[in-house]
Amino acid sequence: MEKDYTTEKKKMNPFLWFLFAIIFPLLIATVIAVIGFSIAGINVLDWAKEKGSNIPVVSSMIETPEEESTGQAQEKAAEQLAAKNEEIEQLNQQVQDLESTIESLEEETIRLENRNRQNQENAEMETEEEAPDTIQTIASSFKDMDSEQAALIIQDLDNQTAISILKEVSNKVRGAILEEMEPAEAATLTQLFIDANNE
């Protein structure tokens, strides 16, 4: 057993000798040289990359400054693209929000227009219901009025209102009012009165 150990020890000795005698000192000398050159202001890594890029197998493992700048430019472009895509998504979301707001406002506008239309129709119906009462009240005041004064007032009214009042008074009062008017005006109102009654 002791012989095996010494044999194994002898076999390892050349490897250990090579490791401690050549490799370690070479590594230490390289580190000291790199530190020394760096202190002296020489960029050893760039020099090593430049020289290594000329060696066929090593050049594929070493990234040149142009490749580094291209890689950095690609990374920067990818970051900018991601930022722009995020901005586009935010803008699309804003567009969707605005479109939904527009839709709700259009619905509200339609609803208000319908309500306004109903209110107008109701108001027109109320006015139509009230108008005959008003015309009748005014017409009754013309019955007791002097016919000459009534003729002057009716001549100043618009034709539609004048016809509405003349419809409400008796034939006797109507004849007296028309008699006091200018003949052309009386003829016009008479024709309108006849047309309104024929409708």
ZIWO-V740443 format. One record per residue. RES is the residue in one letter. D_LAST is the distance of its C-alpha to the last C-alpha in Angstrom with 2 decimals. Layout:
res=RES d_last=D_LAST
res=RES d_last=D_LAST
This chain:
res=M d_last=141.09
res=E d_last=142.43
res=K d_last=142.94
res=D d_last=139.31
res=Y d_last=138.17
res=T d_last=140.39
res=T d_last=139.29
res=E d_last=135.65
res=K d_last=136.43
res=K d_last=138.07
res=K d_last=135.09
res=M d_last=132.66
res=N d_last=134.86
res=P d_last=134.07
res=F d_last=130.32
res=L d_last=130.63
res=W d_last=132.94
res=F d_last=130.39
res=L d_last=127.57
res=F d_last=129.48
res=A d_last=131.51
res=I d_last=128.89
res=I d_last=125.26
res=F d_last=125.18
res=P d_last=127.09
res=L d_last=124.91
res=L d_last=121.72
res=I d_last=123.14
res=A d_last=124.21
res=T d_last=120.72
res=V d_last=118.99
res=I d_last=121.47
res=A d_last=120.93
res=V d_last=117.10
res=I d_last=117.36
res=G d_last=119.85
res=F d_last=117.75
res=S d_last=114.61
res=I d_last=116.49
res=A d_last=117.67
res=G d_last=114.04
res=I d_last=114.03
res=N d_last=111.06
res=V d_last=112.88
res=L d_last=109.83
res=D d_last=108.14
res=W d_last=111.47
res=A d_last=111.90
res=K d_last=108.39
res=E d_last=109.02
res=K d_last=112.34
res=G d_last=111.06
res=S d_last=108.18
res=N d_last=110.82
res=I d_last=112.33
res=P d_last=110.56
res=V d_last=110.23
res=V d_last=109.88
res=S d_last=107.23
res=S d_last=104.74
res=M d_last=105.21
res=I d_last=104.95
res=E d_last=101.61
res=T d_last=101.74
res=P d_last=100.11
res=E d_last=97.52
res=E d_last=96.66
res=E d_last=96.50
res=S d_last=94.15
res=T d_last=92.01
res=G d_last=91.93
res=Q d_last=91.02
res=A d_last=88.28
res=Q d_last=86.90
res=E d_last=86.99
res=K d_last=85.22
res=A d_last=82.58
res=A d_last=82.10
res=E d_last=81.69
res=Q d_last=79.16
res=L d_last=77.27
res=A d_last=77.21
res=A d_last=75.96
res=K d_last=73.20
res=N d_last=72.19
res=E d_last=72.01
res=E d_last=69.91
res=I d_last=67.56
res=E d_last=67.23
res=Q d_last=66.41
res=L d_last=63.79
res=N d_last=62.26
res=Q d_last=62.11
res=Q d_last=60.42
res=V d_last=57.87
res=Q d_last=57.16
res=D d_last=56.83
res=L d_last=54.42
res=E d_last=52.35
res=S d_last=52.09
res=T d_last=51.12
res=I d_last=48.40
res=E d_last=47.08
res=S d_last=47.02
res=L d_last=45.32
res=E d_last=42.63
res=E d_last=42.08
res=E d_last=41.93
res=T d_last=39.42
res=I d_last=37.13
res=R d_last=37.52
res=L d_last=36.76
res=E d_last=33.69
res=N d_last=32.37
res=R d_last=33.20
res=N d_last=31.58
res=R d_last=28.36
res=Q d_last=28.39
res=N d_last=29.14
res=Q d_last=26.25
res=E d_last=23.83
res=N d_last=25.40
res=A d_last=25.21
res=E d_last=21.49
res=M d_last=20.91
res=E d_last=23.18
res=T d_last=21.51
res=E d_last=18.06
res=E d_last=19.89
res=E d_last=21.77
res=A d_last=19.09
res=P d_last=17.59
res=D d_last=21.23
res=T d_last=22.04
res=I d_last=19.20
res=Q d_last=20.23
res=T d_last=23.83
res=I d_last=23.35
res=A d_last=21.30
res=S d_last=24.19
res=S d_last=26.61
res=F d_last=24.85
res=K d_last=25.41
res=D d_last=29.14
res=M d_last=29.27
res=D d_last=30.54
res=S d_last=27.73
res=E d_last=29.41
res=Q d_last=29.69
res=A d_last=26.07
res=A d_last=24.99
res=L d_last=27.24
res=I d_last=25.84
res=I d_last=22.13
res=Q d_last=23.11
res=D d_last=24.70
res=L d_last=21.75
res=D d_last=19.31
res=N d_last=16.08
res=Q d_last=13.91
res=T d_last=16.51
res=A d_last=16.88
res=I d_last=13.27
res=S d_last=13.65
res=I d_last=16.93
res=L d_last=15.93
res=K d_last=13.42
res=E d_last=16.50
res=V d_last=19.02
res=S d_last=19.90
res=N d_last=19.30
res=K d_last=22.96
res=V d_last=22.94
res=R d_last=19.81
res=G d_last=21.54
res=A d_last=24.77
res=I d_last=23.38
res=L d_last=21.68
res=E d_last=24.98
res=E d_last=26.98
res=M d_last=25.09
res=E d_last=26.07
res=P d_last=24.52
res=A d_last=22.98
res=E d_last=21.42
res=A d_last=20.19
res=A d_last=18.66
res=T d_last=16.88
res=L d_last=15.47
res=T d_last=14.55
res=Q d_last=12.62
res=L d_last=10.79
res=F d_last=10.27
res=I d_last=8.89
res=D d_last=6.47
res=A d_last=5.45
res=N d_last=5.56
res=N d_last=3.83
res=E d_last=0.00
